Amino acid sequence: MFQGAAALSLDAKGRLAIPARHRDALAELAGNELILTAHPHRCLLIYPAPAWGPIRDKVLAGSSLDQRSALLKRLLVGFARDEQMDSAGRVLIAPELRGFAQLEKQVHLVGQGDHFELWSDAGWQKQQEAIFALGTDLMPAGWENLPL
């Protein structure tokens, strides 16, 4: 279970150092094999390889004749890259993916249960502003009784 947000920096080669608290779990779950891809909200998704397979298969099952399905295939599968976490716990973020998500030096790695989102600093700030702007309208229908 990946949770929490971490402010991190990409190195000069575009590598992201995965926080130590997540490295062992990623190594155990995926043998250091990660899948990075684009998300429609202009962040990146980072999945342990075994968790990505069922999602990829579901996306690919959609009709290529349906415009939205085809667009999502192009985005999610078209941008997907297999990457290996190195012995220092770093993963290369390809230039195409960095460009898509507008990643510069400062980034935010956000745990989402079975995967991570990787946001540019500006993108992450926009997400937080969107949360605060919704105020009491933030809770979706059916979440009214969520015990926080």
Residue pairs with C-beta under 8 A, 6 or more apart in sequence:
1 111
1 113
1 114
2 22
2 25
2 111
2 112
2 113
2 114
2 115
2 116
3 111
3 112
3 113
4 110
4 111
5 108
5 109
5 110
5 111
5 124
6 19
6 108
6 109
6 110
7 106
7 107
7 108
7 121
8 16
8 17
8 19
8 106
8 107
8 108
8 109
9 105
9 106
9 107
10 16
10 93
10 98
10 103
10 104
10 105
10 107
11 17
11 90
13 92
14 92
14 93
14 94
14 95
14 98
15 86
15 90
15 91
15 92
15 93
16 90
16 91
16 93
16 107
16 109
16 118
17 88
17 89
17 90
18 26
18 85
18 89
18 90
18 91
18 109
19 109
20 89
22 111
22 116
23 85
23 89
26 32
26 34
26 48
26 85
27 85
29 48
29 50
29 51
30 48
30 49
30 50
30 51
31 49
32 84
32 85
32 86
33 48
33 49
33 82
33 83
33 84
33 85
34 46
34 47
34 48
34 49
34 82
34 83
34 84
34 85
34 91
35 45
35 46
35 47
35 48
35 49
35 52
35 56
35 80
35 81
35 82
35 83
36 44
36 45
36 46
36 47
36 80
36 81
36 83
36 91
36 93
36 94
36 97
36 118
37 44
37 45
37 47
37 52
37 75
37 76
37 77
37 79
37 80
37 81
37 97
38 44
38 45
38 75
38 76
38 79
38 97
38 100
38 101
39 45
39 75
39 76
39 117
40 72
40 75
41 123
42 100
42 101
42 102
42 120
42 123
43 101
43 117
43 118
43 119
43 120
43 123
44 93
44 97
44 100
44 101
44 103
44 117
44 118
45 115
45 116
45 117
45 118
46 91
46 109
46 115
46 116
46 117
46 118
47 55
47 114
47 115
47 116
48 114
48 115
49 82
51 114
51 115
52 80
52 115
55 76
56 76
56 77
56 80
59 72
59 73
59 76
59 77
60 73
60 77
62 69
62 70
62 72
62 73
63 69
63 70
64 70
64 73
79 96
79 97
79 100
81 94
81 97
83 91
83 92
83 94
84 91
85 91
93 103
93 118
97 103
101 118
101 119
101 120
101 123
102 120
102 122
102 123
103 118
103 120
104 120
104 121
106 120
106 121
107 118
107 119
107 120
107 121
108 118
108 119
108 120
108 121
108 124
109 116
109 117
109 118
110 116
110 117
110 118
110 119
110 124
119 127
131 138
139 146
